[in-house]
Every structure is written in structure tokens, then in C-alpha cells.
Amino acid sequence: MAVGIFDSGLGGLTVLDVVAKRLPDVPFVYFGDNAHTPYGVRDADDVFNLTTAGVERLWAAGCDLVILACNTASAVALKRMQETWLPDDKRVLGVFVPLIEALTERRWGDNSPPREVAVKHVALFATPATVSSRAFQRELAFRAVGVDVEAQPCGGVVDAIEQGDEILAEALVRSHVEALMRRMPKPEAAILGCTHYPLMQAVFQDALGPDVTVYSQADLVAESLADYLERHPDMLGAGTETMFLTTGDPAKVSSKATQFLRHRIEFQAA
């Protein structure tokens, strides 16, 4: 009954930590493609090929349902995967869905025409690849009208987090927030469009100010996944044990992951 969680590196652990607490009886298999992180600077074909390889490994571990906890993979590869590659008996879900549900206050299955929503000015912080894909703006436009989205490509932040350099990561976050606010001085909401960024959520909030609502993905994804599994219990795969897989050096990745989540995590070679 395992569910797979895929990420380009360690950022998806922010999602795993919350969904595992929300669904304590479900084994989760985590796949971190640490050998190829970050995805945010790669081209679309590269992201697609790396993502599909990782998802296939999760299928082999008994996961019929895989969550792409990597926003870049969700933005750049997911639509192509679902349209051209995915077998009928498997499901791959992205992490934009719960964010847009929360922002537009409507369910994903609600196919009524786009309508006015309360929030008019939204700041999007994401990797360069996610920003250039315009996937967030495209999905938002299907559901809401009159929303101004200002996107900031946050180069360097994922690298700094993966390397454990919190001082550099904080400096980069403040620089990126400052750059965005020069273009949109008063955002009402901010989307942290990368699963690494919740680790810096307090810095984002401090730089943006108390009047900006910051949307982070982990809690939203956990509730969305719980709802999905309640409606589709057949998508629980055959896997029975929690595992952590990596394409990187398992010892090094385990050490960094333990720093991330403040409790011991043991990765094994994918």
C-alpha cells in the first residue's frame, strides 16, 4: 500500500514529513535524484527524462501512485507524462494542484468558468525552469480572472539549501524578495513554488512583511493526498515498507537529510 514521493533532491522531505504524519498507516517510498539536482536550471527534455526514470524506480518499489514533490518536474514534465507516457494503471500527481485550490478557494474538479477571487496580487517564488514554464499562471487562468502574478526566479537558493549553507540561502531569499517587490510593491499573497523553500519560510515571511499571506505546500499537499486516497483507495500500491532512495551518495544524503528534518534518516542507493 505504498505511495511514492519523487523529488530532485532533499526538498520533497518537507512534503514527506507532513504527509507521513497525516497518513501514519501508509508506507512512503522517497526518491531523491540528488546526483542531478537542481532541476531548475535544466531544459524540458532533461527534466522529463530524469523524472520518468525516477518514477519508474518508484513503481518498481511497489508505488502505483507517485507525488511529484518537485515543482520543476510538476511544471515542466507532468503534463507531457500524463498525455504521452503514463500507463492506465498508474497515477502521477503534481504539487501545484493544492496550491491553486487554496488560492482560488475552489476544488480541482470544479470546472466552472474562471471567476473573480479575493486575492488580486500574487508573488510567485520558484526555480528558473518553473518560472519560464508559466505552468502556475496557466493553471491559475483556468480558474480565476483578474489575478496579477509576478514571478521571481530564485537562482541559487536550492543549491545553497542542498549544501546546508543557511547564511547564503537566507541572503539569496532576501535578495529575491527585494527584486520582486521592486516590481510588485504590495503583494497580498506569496507562493513558495519549490518544496525546498518551506525550509526558509520564516525568512520569506520576514522579508515580505506580516501583511502578506505565504502559501507553503506541505500541509496543502497532505490534505489533498488524504482526500485523493479516500476517493481512490485502489491507487495504494503493493509496497509495504518505507524506504529512502537516492541517486547520490547515500551516506552524504542521509547526513544532509538528518540536518533537514532534525531526525535520523537513512538513504540507500536507488
Secondary structure, DSSP 8 states (H G I E B T S, - for coil): --EEEEESSSTTHHHHHHHHHHSTTS-EEEEE-TTT---TTS-HHHHHHHHHHHHHHHHHTT-SEEEE--HHHHHHTHHHHHHHT--TT-EEE-SHHHHHHHHHTS-TT--S--EE-S--EEEEEE-HHHHHHTHHHHHHHTTEES-EEEEEE-TTHHHHHHTT-HHHHHHHHHHHHHHHHHH-SS-SEEEE-STTGGGGHHHHHHHH-TTSEEE-HHHHHHHHHHHHHHH-GGG--S--S-EEEESS-HHHHHHHHHHHHSS----EE-
